Amino acid sequence: MTSTIYNGRPLGKVFLKYLFSGIGSAVMVSIYSIVDCIMVGQYEGPDGMAALAVITPVWTIIISLGLLFGIGGSIIFAKLRGEGDVRSSNEVFTATLISAAVVAAAAWAAIAFADSALLRLAGASEELLPLARDYLKWLKFVVPLFTFGQIFAAFLRNDGAPALAMIATVSGGLFNIVGDYLLVFVADMGIEGAGLSTGIGQTLAFCIMCTHFFSKRNTLRLVKPRAFFSKLRSIAATGFPSFVVDIAVGVLSIVFNNQIMKYLGSTALAVYGVIININLVAQYVSYGVGQAIQPLVSRSYGAGELAPIRTVTLYGAISASAVALLFCGLCEALPMPLMSVFMSDITPEIEAVAPTAVRIYSLSYLFLPLNIFATYYLQSIMKARASFAISLLRGFVLSSAFAFVFPLIFGADSLWWATFASETVTLALSIALFIVFTRRLVATLTSSAREPEQNRLLDGSDDVQKN
């Protein structure tokens, strides 16, 4: 790796620290849903998998709120720290917490009092609704911790504590693995035990992250924010692309759940339950790459330093490409072994659907990490609108349109191609926007770097003339 220096340390080593932390945290966040699916699938069978498939969009919305405020606030925080404005950066931190508290309370109330309506909207049938409600039974008590967990993790990474964010998330994930087995099988609680274990695991992770605020390294402070609503608009605008990327999983799950039930039936929905969980892992690992570059790029952007941005962006692009090849390769090579991890009862009907469905859907992983990487990069250099365009196109517009149109034109099985088509078209836009705004960034920072030198020369010339 290059010898570029960042805060007195080789940039390559700093990037690896953030990358391992980001991916480690991302993998463990996805572990919550993956382990639940494995345990529930083994205990409840295909009905359990189908029930979790309708829970996924509801729970993704809760997580997405954390990304909206956490990523948006932390990007502005890092830029201000790069400019040396500590007071304003802490105002952004405080405004983020206040805003998130209001939104999390509203989401909490919706889950607590309207869970049946939300689950039906997500595609739950009368047969699946009791299982889905059992899973949410205990999680209702800790809904805000999922939102604030995302926010704290984002600010810890930007406050120089990425390792603690990873330790907290890994600890919660490890507890969830052990707790799922004990509560689902040993205590014979089934899907209800999976929900309880997930709630306890997130509580543990949240408590560990809170220890940062008592450490000497902590520079996050609660201060009265000036121009609160102006800051709120900036935080929401900056974080909205990440919110769209994540919430799209939930919204598209609703669309796909209903389309699959309409055209392909409950067997295909059980298969999709596995696919969407593999997709969540791929997406969260891609978040990890984006979250690794964000603090470094945002601070360098605030400080007007071009070289670190170029280097970190290259590392990020290489990492995203590696993620793409890994997930696509695994799914293409091992579709049925992956299904058997999640289900104890592989019926002939599932065996007939799964290999083709998994292999087609997994082609989208070739481009998904690169599209997510582009959204984080553009956010980090304060190009929220361009980032939002990518998120909106791949997350809602194209995916939803293809999911509705493909079956009408090409038949029911073409549903599996919708996501790949969406990611492919979006990649073209990602590349175009990346090139355009990188060129502008280079021109702006190069011009800014020249101005002090030009001023110095002019001052010198004046001195000469005076002499």
N, C-alpha and C positions, 0 to 999 in steps of 0.2 A: 504494500500500500504506500501511497504517497507520503512524503515527509511534511506535508502542510501541518502547521502548528495551530492548535485551538486552545486558548487559555493556558498556554504553556505546556501542552501535552500533544503528542502526535495525533492528528485527526483520525487516522485509521483506527487507533485503539479506542478513542472516544466513541467513534461510530459503532464499533463492535459492542461496546458496553451498552449503548442505547438499543442496538439491534437485538442483542440477546435478551435484554430486559423487555423490549416491546413484544418480541415474538413469544417469549416465555409467558408474559402476562396474557397475551392474546390466546395462546393455546389453552391456558388454564381457564380463561373465561369460557371458551368453547367447550371445555371439559364438563362444565356444569350441565349443558344440554346433552352432550354426547354420552356421558356416563348414565344420565337419567334414561336416555333412550335405550342404551344397552340393557340396563337392569330391568326397565319396564318391559322392553320387548321380550326379554327372557322370561319374565314373570307373567305378564298379561297376554303375550302373543301379539298378532297383527292388530287387534283392537286397541291395545295399549299404544302401539306405534301410531296408529291413526289418530288417537286422542292427543298425543303429543304434537302431531302435525298441526292440529287446530290451535293448540296452545302457543306454538312458536310465534305466530304473528302478534299475538297479544303481548307476549313477554318481550319481543323485540322492540316494540314501541317504548316500553319502560326503559330499556337499555339505551335506546336512541336519544331519549331526553338527556341522559347523562353526556352523550357525545356532543349534542347540540351546544350545551353550555360549557362542558369541559374542554373540548377542542377549541371552540370559539374563544373562550376566555383565556386559555393558556397560550394561544397563538399571539394574541394582543399583549398579554403579560410578557412573553418572551421578547417580543419586538421592543417594548418599552424598557425592559432590562438591558437589551442591547444598546439602547440609546442612553442608558444611565439614569432613567427616570424611575426610581424605586417607589416613590410615593404614588405615582399614577398607576404603576403596575399592581400595587396592593389595593388600590381603589377598584381596579378591574376584578381582582380576586374576590373582594367583598361583594361587588355587584353581581358577580356570577353566582355566589352562594345564595344571595337573597332571591334572585330570579328563579333559580332552580328549586328553592324551597317551595315557592308558590305553585310552580308547575307540577312538582312531585306530589304535593298535597292533592291536587286535582286528579292526578292519575291514580293515586292511592284510593280516593273516594270512588272512582269509577270501577276499579277492580273489586273493592270491598262490597259495593252495593249493586253493581250491574254486571256481575261476572257472567251470568247465563246469557244475557243479551250479547255481550261481547263475543262469547264463544260461539254462539249461533251465527253471528256475523262472520266469524272466521271459518265457518263451514261445518260446525259440529252438528251431527244428527242427534236424534233423541236417544239413540243407543250409545253414542260416544259422550254425550254431555255429562252423565254422572262420573265417568272416569276423569274427564277433564276438570270437573269441579273438585274432585278429590285431590288432584295434584295441586290446585290453587289454594286448598283449605288453609294450609299453614303459611304459605308464601304471602298471603294477604297482610300478615303482620309486619313484614319487612320490605314492602315495596319501595319506600324511599331509599333504602340502603343500596339498591341496585343502581339508582340514578346517581347518588352521591359517591358511590364507589368509582364510577367512571370519571367523575369530576376530580376527585382527590388523586386518582392515578395520573391524570393528565397534568395536574399542577405539580405533583411530586416529581414527575419527569422533568418539568421545566424549572424546578427549584433545586436541581442537582441531586435528586434522590431516586433515580430510576430503579436502582437495585431494591429499595424498600418497597416500591410499587409492585415489583415482580415477586418479592418474597411474600407480600400480603396475598396476592392473587394465587400464587402457587399453594400457599398454606390452605386457603379456602378451597381450592380445587382438590387437593389431596384429602382434606376432610370429607369432601363430597363423595369421593371415590369410596372411601372406607364406610362413610355413613350410609351411602346408598345400599351397599351390601348388607350392612347390619339391620337397617330399617326395612328395606324391601323384602329381604329373604329371612333373616334371623328373627326379626320381630313380626314378620309376616304381614307387613302393612301395605305391600304392593305399591301401586302408583302414588298413594298418599305418603308413604315413607320417602319416596324419591323427592317429592316436593318439600317435605320437612328437612331432609338432608341438604338440599340446595339452599334453603333459607338460613340454616345454621352456618353453612360454609361461607355464604356472603357476609353474614354478621361477623364471623371471625376475620375475614379479609378486611372489612371496614375498620374494625378495632385496631388491627395491626397498622393500617395506613395512618390512623389518628395519632400514633406514637410520634410521627414526624413533627407534629406541632409542639412537642415537648422537648425536641432535640436542639442542640446548639447550632446545628447546620440549618435549621429552619429560618427562612427569611420571609415567609408568608405572614402577613399581618392583617387583622381586621381594622380597617380605617373607614371613616365616613366618606362614601363616594360622592364626588361633585358631579353634577350633571348626570344623575343616575340613569334617566331614560335614554339619554344620548349614548351612554356606555352600553346599556341593554341592547339598543339597536345594533351597535357595532359588534357586540358579542354574538348576538343571534345571526347577524348577516355573515360573520366570519365562520361560525360553526355550522351554519345551515347545510352546506354541502355534505359534511360528515353525517349530519342528521338524516339527510335524504338517502345517502348510501346505505345506512343501517336500517332505517325505517322501511326502505324499499323491500327488504327481505320480508318484513311482516306483511306489508301490503300485497306484495306479489304472492306470498304464501296464501293469502286469502283468495286472490284471483285464481291461482293454480289449484288450490283445494276445490274450489267450486267448479272450475272447468274440468278437472280430473273426475270428480264425482259425476258430472254431467255426461262426459264422453267415455270414460274408461272404467269407472266404478271403484269400489272400496279396496279391491286388491291393488290397483294401481296407486291409490292414495297411501296405502301402507308402504309401498316401494318409494313413493315420493317422500314419505316421512324419513326414510333413511337418507335419501338424496339430499334433502334440505339440511340435514344435520352435517353431512360431509361438506356441503356448500358453506355452512356456517363456519366450520373450521378453516376452510380455504379463505373465506372472507376475513375472519379475525386474524389469521396469520398475515394476510395482506395489510390489515390495519397496523399490525406490529411493525412492518417495514415503514409504513407511512409515519407512524408515531416515533420511529427512530430518527427519521430525517427532520421532523418538524421542529424540535427545540433548537437543533443546530442551525438549520436554515433560517428560522425566524430571528434568532439572536444575531446571526451574521448579517441578515438583511437590515435589522435595526442599526447595526454598527457600520453598515456600508462596506462590508468586506465581501468581495466577489469570489476570491479563490476558494474559501471553505464551502461556499454554496455549490460551486462547480464540482468539487470533489465529493461532497456528500450526496449530491444528486446522482453522480455516476455510481457510487456505491449502492444507492437505493434502487436504481434501475436494474443493476446486476442482481441484487437480492430478490426483487420482484420477479424477474425472469426465472430465477431458480425455483421460487415458490410455484410458479406456473407449471414448469416442467414436472415438478415433484407430484403435485396433485393430479394433474392430467394423466401422468404415467401410471400412478397407483390405481386409479379408477379404470383405466383402459385394460390394465393387466389383471386386476383382481376384483371384478364386479361381484361375483358370488361369495367369495370369502368375506368381503366387506358386508354384504347382506347378512351373512351368518353370524357376524359379530353382534348385530343388532337384534336378530330374531332366532329363537330356538326352534321355531316351527316354520321351516321353509316349505310351503305347500307347492304342489305342481303348478298352481296358477301364478304364484309369485315367481317361481323359477322360469316360467314362460315369459314374464314381463321384464324382470329385473336386469338381465345382462344388456339387452338393447337399450333400455332406458338409462341405465347408469353410464354406459359408454357414450351415448349421444350427448347427454347432459354434461359430462365431464369435459367435452371439448371447449366449453365456455371457460374452463380454468386456464386455458392458454392465454386469455386476454384479461380476465377479471383482475388479477394482481396488478397489471400495468395500468388499467383504468383507475383503480383505487389509488395507486401510487401517484398518478397525475393529479387527482383531486387534492391529495395532501400537499403535494409540491406547490400547486397554485394557491392553495390556502396560505401556505407558509410565507409566500412572497406577497400576500395581501391582495390576491386576485380572486376574490370570493365569487364574483359573478361568473368568471370563466369556470371555476371549480363547480359552481352550482349547475352550470349548463351540462357538464359531463354527468354529474350525479342525477340530474333530472332526466336526461336522455336515456341512460342505461337503467335507471331505477324505476321509472314510471312509464314514460312515454312509449319507448320501443318495446319493452318487455310486456307491458299490458296489451299493447296493440297486437303484437305477434301472438300472444296467448289466445286472443279472441279471434284473430283472422286466420291463423294457420289451420286450425281444425276445419274451418268452413271451406277452405280452398284445397288443402292437401290431405284432409282426413284426421281422425282422432289422434293417431300416433305421432303426428307432426308437432303435438304439444311439447314433446321432449326437445325439439329443435329451437324453440322460441328464445331461450336464454342465450344459446350460442349465437344466434342471429343478432340479438341485441348487443352483446359484448363486442361482436365483430364490427358492427357499424359504429359503435361508440369509440372504439380504438382509433378509428380514422380521425374523429374529432379531437381525441386526447392528444394525438401526435401533432395535429395542426396547432392547437392552442399552446402546447408545450413549446413548440418552435417559436411561435410568434412572441410569447411573453418572455421567453428566455433571452431572445434577441433584444427586447426592450430593456430587460433587466441589466444585461451586459452594457448596453449603451448608457443607461442612467447611472449605474455605479461607476463606470469608467469615466464618465463626464464629471461626476462628483469628486472622484479622486484627483482629477486633473486641476480642478479649480484652486485648491490650496497651493499647488505648485505654481500655477500661473500667477496667483496673487503674490507669491513670494518673489517671483522673477520681476513682476512689475514694481514691487517695493524696492528691489535691488536697483532697477533701472532708474527709478526716481532718485535714489541715493547718489547714483553715478552722476545724473544730471546736476544735482545740487552741488556736488563736489566740483 
